[in-house]
Amino acid sequence: MKVAVLDINGKDTGRKADLSKDVFAIEPNNHAVYLDVKQYLANQRQGTHKSKERAEISGSTRKIKKQKGTGTARAGSIKSGVFKGGGRMFGPRPRNYSFKLNKNVKRLARKSALSIKAGEQSITVLEDFNFDTVKTKNFTAVLKALNLENKKSLFVLGASNNNVYLSSRNLKGSEVITSSELSTYKILNANQVVLLEGALEGIETNLSK
């Protein structure tokens, strides 16, 4: 699968990148994608939610009215959840939402996500670049050259590059990560995935195992 390699000015360099069919052209497994995205979002949850139950409410334990003869339902405590100010019934408790997912399923999900993006022609291959200084203006110029100013974009670098990362940090619509940080959610959440040449080998090596 051949894809043209562009420079940071959006011009064709005349070179072609060969994308592995085993990573970028498989039959997507939608269930694997669903599970991986579900796990990613579950891991973002703090799980610190808590509401007081009747045992934790401050209040009298006196029986508030006699058992029979009132014409209404029996009631034993003012702290019951049916009364205003009472404890919440079956309220949330702190919990861990994370769950285990097999590595092969996660690998299949990432390959499926990349194949979906490749099928939509939403993958761009860019030659490796660097900035001399940290300037948001430099990264904005790259987005403008690639017509990504008003789109969500994901830039995948081969190795950590502090100048490029810091230059993009103020832009809400763009994210810069390394190939080792690639996730199914981030791939699908972006309108355009921009792969730097230096990231291709790492991606294909990690996902072809």
N, C-alpha and C positions, 0 to 999 in steps of 0.2 A: 504494500500500500504506500504509494509515493505521495508526498505532500511538499509543496514549495516552501523553501525557507526564506523568510522575510528578514529585513534589517529593521532597526528601530525607527527608520523613516517610513516604514510600510512598503518599501520597494523590494521587488523580487531579487534575490542575490544570484539567481541562476542555478542554485543548488537544490537538490531534492533530498528530503529526509525519508528514510524507509521505515514506516511504522509496522511493527509486527502484527500479523493477522491474528496471532494467538492472544493479543492484548486489546487491539483496537478494532477487531472485526469478528467478534464472536457473536453467537446468538444470545442476546441479553436474558439473564435469569431474573425476572421481576421479583420473585419471592426473596431471593438472596439480597437484592437491592433494598427491599422493604425492611428486612431484618437488620441490615447494617445501618440504615438511616435511623431505624427505631432505636438501636443501641446507642448511636451517637447522640441523639436527642435525649435519651434517658440519662446518659452520663453527664449531661449539662444541668440536670436538675439537682438542686441542693438537698431536697428532701427534709428541710428543717421546719416544715409546716407543723403547727400544733395548736389545738384548741382544748380548753379545759372541760373535763368531764365532771359529772356530778360529785365524784369523790374529791375533786380538787377545788370545788367552789366553797367560798367562805359563807356560812349561813347556819341557821338553827337546824337542829335535827329533830325538833319537836314535830309531832304529827299535827298537821295544820287544821284538821277538822275530824269529826267523828267518822267512823267507818261507814255507818249505815244511816239512812233516813234523811239524807240531804237532797236526794233527787239528782245528784250529779255523780260523776265518776269518783271512786275512792282515790285518795291522795295521801301519801305518807310523808313527803318531804318537799319543802319549798325549793330545794335544789334540783328537783326533777327537770328534765329537759323540756317538759310541756309548759313550764311556767317561764315568764319573762325573767331574765337574770339567772336562770338555771343553767346547769351544765349542758354541753352539746352532746346529743346522742350520736354515737358512731362517728365522732369527729376525726379529723386527720391526726396521725401520729408521726413523729420523725421516722423516716425509713430510707433505705438505700434502693434507688431505682435501677441501678446497673445490673446487667445480666451477662452471662458468658456467651460468647459466640465463637464457633469454630474458626480457626485461621483460614481454612480452605474456603469457607463460606464468605468470609470477609474479602479474600483475594478474588473470588468469583464475582462478588458484588462490585468491586472497583473496576475489574475488567469489563463488566456489563455496563457500568456507568460511562467508561471511556468509549466503549463501542457505540453507545447511544449518542454521545456527543459527536463522534466521528461520523455516524450516519446522518446527523443533522448538519454536518459541515460546520460544527461549532468548535473545532480545534484549529489553532494557529500554531505553527512552529516558527520560533524566532531565534535568530542567532544570539549567542551569548553576548551580554553587554554589561557595562559597569558605569557608575557615575564617579567623577572625581570628588564631588562634595555631596552632602545631603541637601537636596532641594526638591520640594514638592513640584516645582515648576518643571523640572527635568522629567519626572515621571508623567506628569500631565501631558507633556509634549509627545511622549511615547503613546499614550492612550489616544491622543488626537490623531496621530499618524496611522493608527490601527483602526480608527473609527469606533473606539470603545468608550468615548466620553460619557455617553448616557446609557451604558450597559454594565451589568455586573460582570466583572472579569476576575479570573483566577490565574495568576502568574506562578508557574512552577519552575523553580531554579534547581540546578544540579547540586549546588552547595550553598551554604549560608552566605549572604552578601549584605552586610550591614547597611551600606549606602543605599542600595536599591530598596531594602526593606523599610528603612526609616523615611525615605523619600515618598513612599506610598502610604505610610501609616495614617496620614490625615484624610485620606480619600475613602469615604464610606463604601463606594461602589467597587473598590478594587482590593484584592488581598494577595499578598506575596507569601508563598510558602516554599519549602524545599520538597524534593521528590519523596523523602521519607515521611513527610507530614501529610501526604495526599490521602484524602478520605472520600468515600462515596458521597457523603452529604455535600462536601465542598465542591465536588465536581458537578453534581446536579444542580446546586444552588447558583452556579455561575451561568450567565448567558454565553460567555465565550471562555474557553480554556486555552491559555497561552503557554505552550511548552517551550522552554529554552532547549537548545540543542544539547547542552550539557546534562539535562535532566532525563533525556530519552533513555539512555543506557540504564540508569538507575531504576527507572520505572519498569522497563521491560525485564530487567533482572529480578526485581522484587516480585513481579506478578507472574513470571513464567515458571516459578518454582513448583 
